[in-house]
């Protein structure tokens, strides 16, 4: 995604313009030689970095307290006196639920690796299964929720199934192109051994945080609070897990984007012009000066991107209902405005130039519109397909955890299943993150 000037006709065709990882841009002199303009990187979006670090430390402490409070002893720290609830405790402990979350983490990681293997296969059946199985799975879970008298969750899953069906119908003609993009991405990214090492290290960090998070969550589920208090606390923990998982995913995203960009701009990783230790540079910038921008973008980008896909799908199937079309168009233009400031392509600009998130998003979007690439981006559904795989992985993980919970505690099925589903989605999304980087180039 470089905006370096194209080589002139009298330039040496063997030379290429490159962008150094220090954030500078290269310019070509009239004689074809390459000069590099370096700019030191500055810390960006420091406020959001501070918020994220404070949240991480505070939440880590809270999770430890919540888990230890019911570990091998009921109400070890006498937290029940702060809840103002007179609920009779069942004597449940953190270790009663923690193994269920451990299995959920293992299932999520396994599904993520299986999904990567399927992406690497040449069979087009994989894509058809991924886009149709989600609708079916959502509909089946909706029926089961109604059968178990869980009206709210039944309506939620039924609505999700309907929206998913509308989206699939609206993009069915684009799936062949999407499959080619995904297969090319897998082949390109996994040809870089550095990508695998980064993925393994950050996966270990992700699993470590998952262990701490599930420990505290198990303590909440086992606590003697009423269901309303548990749900509110679990909601806060879930939002935190989503943000933390997104930050880790997008950190890998930025690291690999820098690597992939250099490989593409230098015509291969074995090129003589390839910088020394590009992985170390990308890693250093991603976890220092650019981390604030990653934390900032991780809060909003995924939600806005998902909303944009759904509105696009609904908008294309409205027909001649002018009133409904007017309302949807209003939402569409509102979301399009937000996309200008929060889009996933900003991470490539962050990786290459070290800009702040909002500026990176605006520059990427303006570059797409000025070059006509936006039409190609809009036609590609690879991001949506990866999201479908993420949701399916989460649903299967939640189902496995919920089924195990049902054999012991009928009244904890939805609580454990929903939190386990979030764990599965975060893990599968992390493993698919490396594939997004080549697509962005």
N, C-alpha and C positions, 0 to 999 in steps of 0.2 A: 504494500500500500504506500509506496514511495511516491513523492511528488517531485522527484529529481527530474531535471530536464532531459529529454530524449537526446541521444547522440546525434550530432549533425552528420550530414552526408560525407564530409571530408574527414571524419574521425576514424580512428583505427577501430575496425569492427570487432577486434578481439578484446578490446577494453570495455569495461562496464562501469556504470556509476554505482556506488555503494553507499550505504548508510552505516556509520559506525555506531556501536552500541552506547557510546557516550552521549548520544542525543544530537550529534551534529549531522549535517547533510553534506553530501559530496557534490562538487561542481566540476564540470569538465572544461578544461582550458582549450584554447583554440588549436593547440598542437596535439590534442588528444590525450595529454597527460592528466592524471587524476590528482586533485588537491582535496584535502579533507578539512572541513571547517568544524572544529570541535567546540562544543559548549558544555560546561559543567552542568550536571543534573542538579536540580533543586528539589527540596522536599515539597510535595504537592498534597493538598487536602489534609493538612496536618490535624485539623479539628476532628475529622472523622476517624483518623488513625487513633487519636487519643480516646475518643468515645469507644472504639472497638476494644482497645487494650484494657480500659477501665471495666468495660462490660465483661471481658473475658476473665479478668482476675476476680471480679465480684461474683460472677456466676460460678466460677470454679470453686470458690469458697462455699457458696450456697449449696451447690450440688454435693460437696463433701459432707456438709452438715446434715443435709436431708437424708443422704444415704446412711451415714453413721448413726443417725438418730434411731433407726430401726434395725441396725445390723447386730444380730445375735442378742439383742435386748430391745424390748418394746419401749419406745419413748425415752431413749437414753438421756437426752438433753431437756426433757420435760417441755417440748415444744407445744404440746397440746394446750398448755395454759394460755397461749397467745391466740388460739383459734376461736375461743369463745363458743365452742361447740360441745354439746354433751352427747357425743356419739359413742356408743359402746364399741370398744375396740375388739377386733376378732383375733388379736394376737399375731397378726401377719408380720413377717419380717422382710427386710430388703432382699435377703438371699432366696426368698420364695419366688421372686419375680426376676431377679437379675439373670439367672440362667436362660430364661425365655428371651430376654433381650440379647444375650450372647448368641443364641441360635439365630435370632433375627439378623444380627450383624453378619454372621457367617453366610446365611442365605443371600443377603444383599450383595456381599462381595462375590459370591459364586455366580449369581445371576449377572453381575456386571461383566465378569470375565467371559461368561458364555455369550453375552451379547456382543462383545468385541470379536469373538471367534466367528459369530454369524455374520458380522459386518464384513469380515475379511473373506467370506466365501463368495463365489461368483453366482450363487443361486438367487434368482429374483424372488423366489418364494418367501425368503426371509422378510422382505419388505412388505409383502402382502399380508403375511401373518401379523407383523407388528402393528399395522394400521387397523386391522380388523379385530384382532384379539382384544384390544383395549375396549372397544365398544361393547363386545360380548361380555367381557369380564365385569365392566361397570354395571351392565344390565342385570347380570346374575347376582352380584352383590346387593343391588337394589332390591331384588325380589327377596333375598335372604333377610335383609334388614326389615322389610315389611312383615315377613313371616315371624321374626323375633320381636315384633311390636316396637321397632326402632324407627318411628315415623320420620323424624328429622333426617336421619342418615339415609333412609330409603328415598326420600325426595331429593336429597343432595346427590346421591349416586345416579338416580334416574335422570336428573337434569344434566349431569356430566355426560351420561351416555348419549343423550339427545344432541348435546353440543358437539361431542366427538363425532357422531354420525354425520351431522351437517358439515363439519369441517372436512371429513374424509371424502364426502361426495363432491365438495367444491374443489378439491385438489387431486382428484383421481387421475386426471390426465397428465399430471406433472410427476408422477411417481417414478417413471422410467428414467427421467433425467436425474431425479434425486438419487436413485440407486447408483448411477454412474459416479456422481459426485462423492457419495459416501465411500464407495470402493476405492476411488482414487485417493481420498483422504487417508484411509487406513493404510494403503500401500506406501504412501509418501511418509507418513508420520512414523510408522513402525520400522522404516528403513533407517531411522536415526537411533542408535543405541542410547544416546544421551537422554532421549525422551523416556525410555523405559526406566532408566535409573531415577529420573526425577519423579516419575509416577510411583515407583516403589517406595521412595523416601516419604513422599507426601501421603501415600496410602497408610504408611505406618503411623504418621502423625494423626491422620484422620481416625484410624482405629483406636489410638490411644485416647483421643478426645471422646470418641463414641463410648469407650469403657467408662470414663468419668461421668459422661452425661447419662448413660443408662443406669449407673449406680444411684445417682440422685433421683432419677425418674422412678426407679423401682422403689425407692424410699417413699416417694410421694404416693404412689399407688398403694403401698402397704400402710400408709398413715391412717390415723383415726379421724381425719377431717371429713366433713360431709362431701358429697359428690360435687357440689358447686365449687367449693374451695379447691378440690383436686383439679377440676377442669380448668379453672382460671390459672392455677400454678403451672399446669401442664401446657397451657397455651403460651405462657411466657417462655417456658423452657423450649417449646417447639420453635417459636420465632427465633430464639437465640441459636438453636441448632441450625435452622435454615440459613441464618446470616453467617454463622461460622463456617458451615459447609460451603456456602457460596464463595466466601473469601478464600478458602483453601483451593477450591476449584479454579477460581479466576486467577489466583497466584500462579498455579500451574499453567493456566491459559496464557498469561503474560510471558512466563519463562519460555514455553514452547513456541509462542508466537515469535519471540526474538530469534530463536534457533531456526525455525522454518523460514522466516524472512531472509536471514543471512544465506541459507542454503539456496533459496530461489534466486536471490539477487546476484549470487556468485556462481550460478549454474552448477551447483553440486557441492557437497561437503568436502570433496577431495581437491577442490580447486586451490591453486597456489595463492590466490588472492583472499582466501578464507581467513578471517582473523583468528588469532591464537586464543584458545579457551573461551569460545563464545558462550558456552553454557554457564561458566563461572560469572561472566559479566551479566548475563541475563538474570541469573539467580540473585546476584548482589543487588541489582537495581529493583527487582521485583519485591524483595523483602525489606528494602530500606526506603529509598526516596519515592517509589511508586506505590508503596503499600497503602498509603492513605487514599489514593485514587481508587485502588482496588476495593477497599472497604466501603467507600462511598458508592461506587457503582453497583456493588453486590447487593445493596439494600433494595434497589428499585428495578434493575435491568430485567431480571427474570420475570417479574410480575407484569411489567409493561409489555414485554415481548409476547408473553402468553396471551394477554388481552388483545394485542394487535392481531395475532393469528385467528383468534375466535371471531373478532369483529369482521375481519376480511372474509372468513368463511360464511358468516351469516349474511353479510352485505351482498355477496354474489348470488345468494339464493332467495332474495326477497321478492323479486319479480316486479309487478306493477303497483304494489301497495305504496303509494306516494307518502302517506303519513308515516308509516313505519320506516320507509327509506330515508325520510328527512331526519328522523330521530337517530337512526343508525349512522347516517352521514355525519351528523354533529359529533357523535361519539368517535367516529373514525378520524375526523380531522383533529379532535382533541388528543387522541392517542398518537396520531402522526406528529403532532407538535411535541409531545413528550418524548417520542422516539428520537427526535432531533437532539435531545439532551441526554437521553439514556438509551444507548444501543450497544450491542455486544461488539461492534466493530471498533469501538473506542479502545478496547484492550490492545489492539494491534498498534494503534498510535501511541499508547502508553508504553508499550514494549520498545518501540523503535525510537520515539522522540522524547519520552519522559514527560509528556504534558499532563496537565490536570485532567480529571475525568470529563467534565463538561466541555472543555475546549476540544479534547480528543474526539468526543462524540460529534460535536458540530463540524469539525474539520473532516471527519470520516464521511459524514452524511453529505456535506457540500461537495466533497470529492466524487462521491457516487453520482450525485445529480448532475454535476458538470461533465462527467465522462459517459453518462448513460448506463452505468453499471447497475443502477438501482433496479432497472427492469429485470436484469438477470438475477439479482438478489431476491427480488420479490417472487420470481418464478421458482427458485430453489426452495424445496420444503425439507431440506436435510435437518435443520434445527428442530422443526416440528416432529420429524420422525424420531430423532434422538430423545425428544421430550416424551413421546409416546412410550419408547422403550424404558425410560426412567420411571414413568407412572406405572407401567405394567410390573416392573421389578418391585416397586414399592407395594403394589397391591398384593402380589404373591407373597412378599415378606410379611405383610400385615396379616394375610390369611393364615399363614403357617403359625405365627405367634398367637393369633386369635383362637385357632383351633386347639392349640395346646392349653391356652388359658381356659377354654370352655370345659375341658376335662376336669378342672379343679375349682374354678370360680366363675359361675355363670354371669355374675354381675360386674365382672372386670373385663369382659371380652372386648367391648368397644374401646375402652380406655387403653388397654394394652395393645390391641390391634392397630389403633390409629397412630400411636406413638412409634410402634415398630414399623408401620408403613412409611413414616417419615424417615426413619433410619435407613430403610431399604432404598428410598428415593435418593437420599443424599449420597449413599455409597455408589449406586449405579451411575448417578450423574457425574460423580467424580471420575469414575473409570472411563466415561465417555467424553470427558473434557478434552483429552488429548486429540480426539478426532475432530473437534471443532476448529482447531487452529489452522489446519491446512485449508478448510473450507473458507475461512476468512480471507485467504490470499488469492 
